Amino acid sequence: MCSADSIIQTANLTKHYGKRLGIENVNLEVVRGEIFGYLGPNGSGKTTTIRTMLDFIRPTRGEAKIFGLDSRASSVDIHRRIGYLAGDLELYGNMTGEDLLKYIGNLRGGLDWHYVQTLAARFECDLPRRIKTLSHGNKRKIGLIQAFMNKPELVILDEPTNGLDPLMQHEFYHLLEETKKEGRTVFLSSHIMPEAEKVCDRVGIIREGKLVTVETIGALKSKTMRKLEIHFARVVPLDSFAGISGVKDVSVQGDLLTCNVTGSLDALVKAAAKFEVVDIVSHEASLEEIFMSFYE
């Protein structure tokens, strides 16, 4: 049963290509107004999940719902309400960017051309040029414009920044934030961890076709071990920090204590407060380090 705020919901979504596994028992929910990151290396099952959700390929078993509608029975209605950028983007090379976007807009029942021009200016996209003359990155810009130009309720993006230069990537991140502020939803697949850490509210990590976790960025980091350095005014006894829950690899060298901590810092901070503390330095795990821990 989908909640009122549920935009995407999958239940045991599975796709096999003959004997080869695509995805297996993927269960996730994306809620209204969030930017959801779907993370994994190439070949992990991200694109298969998206294509199955959108009824481009049929699942071996399981189901997907978008806007509470069955993705197979109501695929036409669903597609009217979404924007989509494929990872393996193919465009009509003999058309100009302007002609292509107007063509797609007319198929969707109309287009705010002023908004298209605004997006084109932001992405420095030369719409009068024929698409076949454009670089990979400039073709990607046209793909992004067509995904956002109708201001859809849900935008599904497969490796969207592939080929974009750093300035255009930042412009894309601004567009994502604007989309979120308007209450619309983004489902973003990526293998670029800093990107997901920058823009996503929650992430799902997929490994060899199986969804291994779905968490907020903050929750993921709180569950991951981090290195802590505590500088004291004078030498402290090592045994004062023995047996503290979640604290490992404690070492004291003069007035410096180092350790690895998982979870709450409360017990460690209370133990340290018995002495004069000069400084505390925490080395937070990056999302990339967390991601790699699921693949080790």
Buried (B, 14 or more C-beta within 10 A) or exposed (E): EBEEEBBBBBBEBBBBEEEEBBBBBBEBBBBBBBBBBBBBEEEBBBBBBBBBBBBBBEBBEBBBBBBEBBBBEBBEEBBEBBBBBBBEBEBEEEBBBBBBBBEBBEEBEEBEEEBBBEBBEBBEBBBEBBBEEBEEBBBBBBBBBBBBBBEBBBBBBBBBBBBBEEEBBEBBBEBBEEBBEEEBBBBBBBBBBEBBBBBBBBBBBBBBBBBEBBBEBEEBBBBBBBBBEBEBEEEBEEEBBEEBEBBEEBEBEEBBBBBBBEBEBEBBEEBBEEBEBEEBEEEEBBBBBBBEBBEE
